[in-house]
Amino acid sequence: MTRQRKVWWAIVMAIALAAAWLAASVTSEADQAWTLKAAPPHLVVETPQQAAALYQAGGFQAITGDSVNRYQAGDLWLAVELPASVAQSPGSVLSVRPATLKRVELYRLTQSGHALLLGAAGLDVPRTQWPMVARGPTFVLDKQAQDSATVLVKVSARQFALAMVEVETAAQHHLAVEHEVFLLGGVLSLAVVTLVASLLAWRVAADSEFLLWAGQAFSSMCYIAYSHGLIVAYLPAMPYKVHAYVFWATVSVMIWTISAFGARALDFKALHPQLPRVIHALALSAAPLAFLSVWQGWDTAMVRLTQAGLIVLFTVGVLWQIWRGQQMARRYGVVALLLALSGIPFVLLQVGMVPVTHLTWNAWQYALAACDLILLRELIGRFLQQRREALNEQIHLQSLLRDEKAQLEQRVVERTAALVQANEELERAELQQRELLSMASHEFRSPAAAIQTTLEALEYLREPIPSVMQDRLDHLQAAARRLTFLANRLIEHDRWRERSLQVHVERLDLRAWLIDVLGDYPDGLPLSLDLPSEPVWARVDPVLMRIACQNLIDNALNQAPKGQAQVRVQLRADSARYWVRVSDNGPGVPDEFKLRVFDRFFSQKASLRNGLGLSIVRTVAQLHGGDVQVTDAQPHGACFTITLPLKEGKINPPTPCP
């Protein structure tokens, strides 16, 4: 048996059990021991004494069953003739339903034929004045010696009167209340669960259809609770007309939500584009018609007509959709028909065309419960389906992620191999370039040294050299020195690349080391050296510091004016630091460039070479834990100072350039 068939069998069994219970209730009604009579509908009985006289004169008509629903001229007067077993039994209970009756008065006939008021109850009576606490008009029958075995019941009515009377012993009444509360609690609990589930589904799915589901569950729950007197017990005292407005507002909301939900769920728009609009119009018209009837004191026959029209349209629409094979109609068409058809006896009951029984009175409410059960089942089914879809989607996404991960790992391996290969090729190319550069620099130095040696030997000739020839020899000697200088710079830059990743410090005497650095420059350059009288011992990288100092010296020689250049190299130290200062008498560095002159590739003009030398100087100083600064030399020129610590700690700024 499939899951769908199991659901249908469960629904059929529930309906069968409800029908069996209703049949048992109807059978118990037929076996009642007391007799119910009613005053003729065309007579207007205004006082209890008139009703008592009419009853004693035989003017009351016997009623089959325990209820009256009919059109009449005035208030409904009923006579309940009690058997001796009930009349003599203390604590017997008389109940009048529905719980929404305006006013019910109970009178006992005395042996003298007078009507004695025992109490009143109903929506128009304050609950503190009710004879006993109950959900509707309920009275306790206490037998008095001078009384007869008949009681009169007055039900306030205008045009249409509806009343159901029940006389029971105390034990029977208690058992009946428990039975009714049990069924009512089950119906309301089902509606509450459906309401909560619909709201949660709307919150999660953000689908307005679930709001209709929640509205149907809430409105049906309010209608059932109000019609059974559960809501009235907690409302403050207010006029009957206000109660009528609240009740019919609840009924109108229930009619509209059920209509809107059914038209949407069963896709009535596919039958005809205007059919849902007609259903909505009929459903919405129930509210103004009900309010107008209550306001003017009319009968609610117009509201019943709208209900009848909705029942007809729904019945036709459901049958048509089942025949067309619409999915929701095939799944829940039987319950939809049950809900629609159960309203027919309820409407006919309220216009007096069928008698009031448990079947005609409660079938509509049980149909609402069955509808809530179907909604709950559909919600659970959708939840499980969405969960299955989510799990399938999760499995699919996990599969995609695994595939993507495998592809990504493969791409990473391929890219890594390509990067390794590219890096190896780059290293080979760089190695070849460095080898070529090193070879070229060494090859430049050898012929340049030979040329310079030859030129220096010519100075010792005994014969004077003509002036024209001497000028050419001077130019040739300057070119040889320049070639030697460039070869030395190429070698130094090659050594800079070799040692740029880490510093190899040694303990050196900075005085002797600086003298050796200036020994790389040929004689005759305008260089002066200012050294302290004592050795200055520090831990430095001799290669990197040599490159930094020579960059400062080269920069100073380039900036100094030709023929009047003055470049001064100074070494100073105190207890915590030492500094190497190179100053010149050139144009200096403008203030707007002093913060940027050490940036890589920065050059204020073409004469400042390629902008790399000063950035290298700052890098070397920072690798040794120090820094480099540029200030103005006096009276003009630039002064570059490398400040380094003799030991770890804060470096104090050097004194200004003289």
Buried (B, 14 or more C-beta within 10 A) or exposed (E): EEEEEEBBEEBEEBBEEBEEBBEEBBEEBEEBEBBBBBBEBEBEBEEBEBBBBBBBEEBBEEBEBBBBBBBBBBBBBBBBBBBEEBBEBEEBBBBBBBBBBBBBBBBBBBEEEEBBEBBBBBBBBEBEEBBEEBBBBBBBBEBEEEBBBBBBBBBBBBEBBBBBBBBBBEEBBEEBBEEEEEBBEEBBEBBBBBBEBBBBBBEEEEEEBBBBBBBBBBBBBBBBBBBBBBBBEEEEEEEBBBBBBBBBBBBBBBBBBBBBBBBBBBBBEEBEEEBBEBBBEBBBBBBEBBBEBBEEEEBBBBBBBBBBBBBEBBBBBBBBBBEEEBEBBBBBBBBBBBBBBBBBBBBBBBBBEBBBBBBBBBBBBBBBBBBBBBBBBBBEBBBEEBEEEEEEEEEEEEEEEEEEEEEEEEEEEEEEEEEEEEEEEEEEEEEEEBEEBBEEBEEBBEEBBEBBEEBEEEEEEEEEEEEEEEEEBEEBBEBBBEBBBBBBBBBBBBBBEEBBEEBEBEEBEBBEBBEEBBEBBBEEEBBEBEBEEEEBEBBBBBBBBBBBBBBBBBBBBBBBEEEEBBBBBBBBBEEEBBBBBBBBBBBBBEEEBBEEBBEEEBBBEEEBEEBBBBBBBBBBBEBBBBBBBBBBBEEEBBBBBBBBBBEEEEBEEBEEBE
